[in-house]
Amino acid sequence: MIESDTPQQRPRPPVPRHGAGRVLSPVVAVVAALYFLIDALFLPPIRVLGRWIGGFAVFRRLADWIRTLGPYQTLALFLVPLIILEPVKPVAAYLAAKGHLTRSAIVLVVGEILKVTIVERLFHIGRDKLMTIRAFAWTYTYVMQWLAYFEAFAAWQAARRYVRAIKARGRAVWMRLRARVRSIVRSARTDAW
């Protein structure tokens, strides 16, 4: 055990003290880890998409309207896309199990993009109002504790470093490719004159 993995420093999972919750806690942890992993893969590029979409006038007006709603109306608006689109992961798993891998991937990618974009934007707009609802605030804190627990694992940290390295390589390739295309375009323009 290395020094940073001491129990005092690493976040503890929010485990029930007794009853069925204590027995089911490992199962819940595995399922939650899979759900967090899938969401974590889709979240960074979707945040960029959400900010881009949020820049359009119609979406700014929609955000202004959402800000006029009360906490429970905001909660209802937040839950509708979540309830409709959350079953996408089990449906994609079912399609994959039946051998429809392409359909499974399409359902998962499109469903996750829609869900995370809509829910993330709604949460960003209505977070302050949603946090005034005690049950929502408690659930949010509980989920964030689990997320902090998973993010403290060495495997999670290694995966994040690996993803960052892939992104950096991709960004470097993109910048070289973009510079090359620009130089070709510039030389084509000067040759045309």
Secondary structure, DSSP 8 states (H G I E B T S, - for coil): --GGG-TTTS------SSSHHHHHHHHHHHHHHHHHHHHHHHHHHHHHHHHHHHTSHHHHHHHHHHHHS-HHHHHHHHHHHHHHHTTHHHHHHHHHHTT-HHHHHHHHHHHHHHHHHHHHHHHHHHHHHHTTSHHHHHHHHHHHHHHHHHHTSHHHHHHHHHHHHHHHHHHHHHHHHHHHHHHHHHHHHHHH-
